[in-house]
């Protein structure tokens, strides 16, 4: 594939990277990135086609393998993350599964934090064991549990930090060191933090995965995912798996994600400011039983958040009411924030994890990661935070 973004400077700050980097202009020198909605490409001669397939990656041959619009998205995200390589996928879960399936084999062992999104848990508990992969779940906050589980070696470790939905943190550097000492790769789902608020690779992570559907798109328009890591991992392990199994990102979706990246810092910065204001309001409200937000000093891992994150995130989690009925009454009374299972959107969204995203977990599994029937996940959008607080206040009054 051709060299792109020749004007990129390593001294550019994130907002400039997100606006200009990864550009691949056609002969028409367009300002906005082009959408290359093509499945295939043509060659001037049969010899040129032969050479294209011999030199895999030098030029575009099929959009399941690579596409100019998708390349622009991958390169822009790669530069923001500070990774050696990036490959896009059709969704965030496609990225998570590909990050495991591209190199795991029968007899391997994976150790993961128990506090995970429901579909991630399904991969670990239901899919990987079918292929002979041992999976062990630990309390990601407890380094002693990591140490014990890693005895005898490991192939990979995995976590979310902050976790979905409970906002538990994992000491990334410590777990990376333990993983490498045990001979494994450390994989992290960084979706809640976004590439702006947390940089796992400098902390020792080997592979970072994203659901680009969340903050990267940020406007409820597009599915997408990404896997980032070393050139060696991506070229030797990930690319062959993606090429032959086909979880390819649509060029149109890639274009939406490129445009989403342009405003990522502006949106996330504002959403973080609003989230702290809302979390502070909720913490003081008499009808709220508990609030979890890494930016509050009451968060049990506040110091860790200060150490490894540049911001506390756009998600606030709290417990309201005495049971599901009272919690539903609160959710149904909201007028501005809307009920949804998505997050990271420009519009504020509320989720009841126990009956939606984590519904398929057993009650004891939900309890183990702090998901009660009164737990609400609030994804803070771009509305005026005072309007959101007024909406929350009026809904709380109706419990």
Secondary structure, 3 states (H helix, E strand, C coil): CCCCCCCCCCCCCHHHHHHHCCCCCCCCCCCCCCCCCCCECCCCCHHHHHHHHHCECCECCECCCCCHHHHHHHHHHHHHHCCCEEEEECCHHHHHHHHHHCCCCCCCEEEEECCCCHHHHHHHHHHHHHHCCEEEEECCCCHHHHHHHCCCCCCEEEEECCCCCCCCCCCHHHHHHHHHHCCCEEEEECCCCHHHHCCCCCCCCCEEEEECCCCCCCCCCCCCEEEEECHHHHHHHHHHHHHHHCCCCCHHHHHHHHHHHHCHHHHHHHHHHHHHHHHHHHHHCCCEEEEECCCCCCCCCHHHHHHHCCCCCCEEEEEECCCHHHHHHHHHHCCCCEECCCCCCCCCEEECHHHCCCCCCCHHHHHHCCCCCCEEEEECCCCCHHHHHHHHHHHHCCC
